[in-house]
Amino acid sequence: MESSEASRPHLVIMVGIPSSGKSFFAEHFADTFKAPIVSFDRLRKTIFDNPSFSDDEDKILNKISDYVLNEVLKTKRTVIYEGPTNLRNDRAVIAKKARDTGYEPLFIWVQTEASAAMKRATRPSVEKPALSVDGFHAKLNRFSAPHKTEKAIVISGLHTYASQLKIVLKHLIQPRANTNERSTMNRPLKNRNFLIR
């Protein structure tokens, strides 16, 4: 059972406050492993010329990203999801969908100080329009940190991608190494003579 779980594809679910660096890691990770990515930011940029970040806009993006995610999960390849994961309930729905379709959910929590994230969020860039300070705080207040049962891998949003990736790969490889050790230990010993008294 454990070895089959280790070979299941992952749904990598990005978690963090606005502008913590979720998109940065998700896009680089997708690039590194040639994995499909379902990105709220990319969808918003593609669909809306002047994004408002309103609730109505988010509802449209939710429907589209849900549809795209359902389609991509049919590939049985590791997929990166960078969408609405602020609330634990939302993350539970995504994790259940992952398990129901034969995926192993993997939460990656990108942690960044709120002050640093706010500077990023309120500064316009080519990739992203700026959020207002009030908009940032509204989204920040709706964020619930991952619970220990979600077993999120924590990375810093201020580190380089290389150091972030090293942490994630270490966590991905560790369970497989433990499984291999256990399976080796449980194998019957061949050509051994035992004296039974």
One Martini backbone bead per residue (centre of mass of N, CA, C, O) as a GRO file, in nm:
protein
  197
    1MET     BB    1   0.058   0.062  -0.022
    2GLU     BB    2   0.297   0.264   0.012
    3SER     BB    3   0.424   0.234  -0.274
    4SER     BB    4   0.173   0.336  -0.429
    5GLU     BB    5   0.171   0.618  -0.302
    6ALA     BB    6   0.458   0.702  -0.404
    7SER     BB    7   0.352   0.672  -0.724
    8ARG     BB    8   0.173   0.893  -0.708
    9PRO     BB    9   0.050   1.165  -0.807
   10HIS     BB   10   0.068   1.513  -0.767
   11LEU     BB   11  -0.097   1.775  -0.590
   12VAL     BB   12   0.016   2.093  -0.594
   13ILE     BB   13  -0.057   2.310  -0.316
   14MET     BB   14  -0.083   2.641  -0.280
   15VAL     BB   15   0.018   2.841   0.011
   16GLY     BB   16  -0.081   3.180   0.107
   17ILE     BB   17  -0.040   3.487   0.108
   18PRO     BB   18  -0.042   3.756  -0.052
   19SER     BB   19   0.260   3.779  -0.210
   20SER     BB   20   0.457   3.535  -0.100
   21GLY     BB   21   0.538   3.330  -0.372
   22LYS     BB   22   0.363   3.115  -0.518
   23SER     BB   23   0.402   3.173  -0.823
   24PHE     BB   24   0.703   3.149  -0.836
   25PHE     BB   25   0.721   2.852  -0.755
   26ALA     BB   26   0.512   2.723  -0.945
   27GLU     BB   27   0.646   2.806  -1.217
   28HIS     BB   28   0.924   2.676  -1.166
   29PHE     BB   29   0.824   2.388  -1.108
   30ALA     BB   30   0.680   2.346  -1.377
   31ASP     BB   31   0.934   2.389  -1.547
   32THR     BB   32   1.121   2.171  -1.429
   33PHE     BB   33   0.876   1.927  -1.469
   34LYS     BB   34   0.669   1.970  -1.694
   35ALA     BB   35   0.408   2.088  -1.553
   36PRO     BB   36   0.100   2.149  -1.494
   37ILE     BB   37  -0.085   2.465  -1.453
   38VAL     BB   38  -0.309   2.616  -1.212
   39SER     BB   39  -0.364   2.970  -1.253
   40PHE     BB   40  -0.510   3.249  -1.140
   41ASP     BB   41  -0.323   3.468  -1.254
   42ARG     BB   42  -0.326   3.375  -1.549
   43LEU     BB   43  -0.630   3.386  -1.588
   44ARG     BB   44  -0.673   3.682  -1.517
   45LYS     BB   45  -0.481   3.796  -1.738
   46THR     BB   46  -0.632   3.660  -1.983
   47ILE     BB   47  -0.938   3.765  -1.930
   48PHE     BB   48  -0.849   4.043  -1.790
   49ASP     BB   49  -0.751   4.360  -1.861
   50ASN     BB   50  -0.893   4.492  -1.580
   51PRO     BB   51  -0.854   4.398  -1.289
   52SER     BB   52  -1.052   4.397  -0.969
   53PHE     BB   53  -1.069   4.164  -0.744
   54SER     BB   54  -1.344   4.065  -0.724
   55ASP     BB   55  -1.589   3.848  -0.639
   56ASP     BB   56  -1.696   3.805  -0.927
   57GLU     BB   57  -1.427   3.739  -1.055
   58ASP     BB   58  -1.360   3.497  -0.867
   59LYS     BB   59  -1.602   3.320  -0.953
   60ILE     BB   60  -1.514   3.281  -1.242
   61LEU     BB   61  -1.232   3.162  -1.179
   62ASN     BB   62  -1.333   2.921  -1.019
   63LYS     BB   63  -1.480   2.778  -1.251
   64ILE     BB   64  -1.242   2.758  -1.446
   65SER     BB   65  -1.032   2.618  -1.259
   66ASP     BB   66  -1.206   2.370  -1.202
   67TYR     BB   67  -1.223   2.270  -1.490
   68VAL     BB   68  -0.919   2.252  -1.550
   69LEU     BB   69  -0.847   2.060  -1.320
   70ASN     BB   70  -1.024   1.822  -1.407
   71GLU     BB   71  -0.874   1.780  -1.678
   72VAL     BB   72  -0.574   1.752  -1.573
   73LEU     BB   73  -0.628   1.499  -1.381
   74LYS     BB   74  -0.644   1.295  -1.629
   75THR     BB   75  -0.324   1.262  -1.679
   76LYS     BB   76  -0.153   1.157  -1.421
   77ARG     BB   77   0.004   1.413  -1.348
   78THR     BB   78   0.174   1.638  -1.213
   79VAL     BB   79   0.020   1.917  -1.037
   80ILE     BB   80  -0.032   2.269  -1.024
   81TYR     BB   81  -0.194   2.467  -0.762
   82GLU     BB   82  -0.294   2.828  -0.800
   83GLY     BB   83  -0.538   2.921  -0.580
   84PRO     BB   84  -0.803   2.899  -0.371
   85THR     BB   85  -0.642   2.856  -0.025
   86ASN     BB   86  -0.718   3.019   0.238
   87LEU     BB   87  -0.910   2.794   0.324
   88ARG     BB   88  -0.951   2.493   0.467
   89ASN     BB   89  -1.204   2.403   0.313
   90ASP     BB   90  -1.087   2.444   0.029
   91ARG     BB   91  -0.849   2.244   0.068
   92ALA     BB   92  -1.024   1.993   0.129
   93VAL     BB   93  -1.161   1.979  -0.149
   94ILE     BB   94  -0.901   1.948  -0.317
   95ALA     BB   95  -0.788   1.697  -0.171
   96LYS     BB   96  -1.028   1.515  -0.237
   97LYS     BB   97  -1.008   1.533  -0.540
   98ALA     BB   98  -0.732   1.410  -0.556
   99ARG     BB   99  -0.793   1.134  -0.426
  100ASP     BB  100  -1.037   1.056  -0.617
  101THR     BB  101  -0.809   1.074  -0.875
  102GLY     BB  102  -0.518   0.951  -0.765
  103TYR     BB  103  -0.397   1.166  -0.573
  104GLU     BB  104  -0.143   1.345  -0.397
  105PRO     BB  105  -0.150   1.575  -0.167
  106LEU     BB  106   0.057   1.890  -0.171
  107PHE     BB  107   0.150   2.118   0.060
  108ILE     BB  108   0.266   2.459  -0.003
  109TRP     BB  109   0.404   2.688   0.228
  110VAL     BB  110   0.436   3.031   0.180
  111GLN     BB  111   0.647   3.230   0.377
  112THR     BB  112   0.561   3.575   0.464
  113GLU     BB  113   0.573   3.868   0.559
  114ALA     BB  114   0.324   4.096   0.553
  115SER     BB  115   0.492   4.349   0.478
  116ALA     BB  116   0.634   4.228   0.229
  117ALA     BB  117   0.376   4.140   0.078
  118MET     BB  118   0.247   4.424   0.058
  119LYS     BB  119   0.463   4.551  -0.120
  120ARG     BB  120   0.418   4.361  -0.356
  121ALA     BB  121   0.100   4.393  -0.395
  122THR     BB  122   0.114   4.731  -0.427
  123ARG     BB  123   0.305   4.669  -0.671
  124PRO     BB  124   0.335   4.714  -0.986
  125SER     BB  125   0.340   4.490  -1.272
  126VAL     BB  126   0.350   4.310  -1.554
  127GLU     BB  127   0.204   4.051  -1.428
  128LYS     BB  128   0.076   4.252  -1.195
  129PRO     BB  129  -0.151   4.410  -1.048
  130ALA     BB  130  -0.237   4.615  -0.805
  131LEU     BB  131  -0.314   4.622  -0.482
  132SER     BB  132  -0.476   4.732  -0.238
  133VAL     BB  133  -0.448   4.771   0.089
  134ASP     BB  134  -0.736   4.677   0.153
  135GLY     BB  135  -0.727   4.424  -0.026
  136PHE     BB  136  -0.499   4.287   0.123
  137HIS     BB  137  -0.631   4.278   0.408
  138ALA     BB  138  -0.878   4.116   0.327
  139LYS     BB  139  -0.714   3.863   0.237
  140LEU     BB  140  -0.553   3.822   0.497
  141ASN     BB  141  -0.813   3.780   0.686
  142ARG     BB  142  -0.893   3.506   0.505
  143PHE     BB  143  -0.652   3.356   0.628
  144SER     BB  144  -0.567   3.009   0.688
  145ALA     BB  145  -0.363   2.822   0.834
  146PRO     BB  146  -0.223   2.537   0.829
  147HIS     BB  147  -0.273   2.239   0.948
  148LYS     BB  148  -0.108   1.967   1.069
  149THR     BB  149  -0.286   1.762   0.895
  150GLU     BB  150  -0.175   1.881   0.611
  151LYS     BB  151   0.137   1.862   0.586
  152ALA     BB  152   0.304   2.111   0.527
  153ILE     BB  153   0.536   2.262   0.330
  154VAL     BB  154   0.788   2.486   0.430
  155ILE     BB  155   0.856   2.803   0.276
  156SER     BB  156   1.033   3.073   0.167
  157GLY     BB  157   0.955   3.379  -0.003
  158LEU     BB  158   1.281   3.486   0.017
  159HIS     BB  159   1.393   3.262  -0.136
  160THR     BB  160   1.525   3.072  -0.348
  161TYR     BB  161   1.437   2.830  -0.559
  162ALA     BB  162   1.660   2.626  -0.492
  163SER     BB  163   1.599   2.616  -0.182
  164GLN     BB  164   1.304   2.539  -0.204
  165LEU     BB  165   1.338   2.275  -0.365
  166LYS     BB  166   1.513   2.123  -0.163
  167ILE     BB  167   1.291   2.099   0.053
  168VAL     BB  168   1.078   1.950  -0.115
  169LEU     BB  169   1.252   1.705  -0.205
  170LYS     BB  170   1.318   1.602   0.075
  171HIS     BB  171   1.016   1.532   0.144
  172LEU     BB  172   0.967   1.339  -0.101
  173ILE     BB  173   1.205   1.133  -0.043
  174GLN     BB  174   1.182   1.039   0.254
  175PRO     BB  175   0.937   0.838   0.241
  176ARG     BB  176   1.075   0.645   0.037
  177ALA     BB  177   1.316   0.569   0.211
  178ASN     BB  178   1.150   0.445   0.442
  179THR     BB  179   1.007   0.231   0.271
  180ASN     BB  180   1.263   0.084   0.171
  181GLU     BB  181   1.370   0.004   0.449
  182ARG     BB  182   1.124  -0.165   0.536
  183SER     BB  183   1.121  -0.366   0.295
  184THR     BB  184   1.405  -0.479   0.358
  185MET     BB  185   1.349  -0.576   0.652
  186ASN     BB  186   1.094  -0.775   0.564
  187ARG     BB  187   1.267  -0.963   0.430
  188PRO     BB  188   1.367  -1.259   0.375
  189LEU     BB  189   1.622  -1.462   0.477
  190LYS     BB  190   1.868  -1.597   0.294
  191ASN     BB  191   2.074  -1.852   0.374
  192ARG     BB  192   1.975  -1.915   0.667
  193ASN     BB  193   2.056  -2.043   0.990
  194PHE     BB  194   1.846  -2.175   1.246
  195LEU     BB  195   1.837  -2.218   1.593
  196ILE     BB  196   1.608  -2.433   1.754
  197ARG     BB  197   1.517  -2.493   2.112
   0.00000   0.00000   0.00000
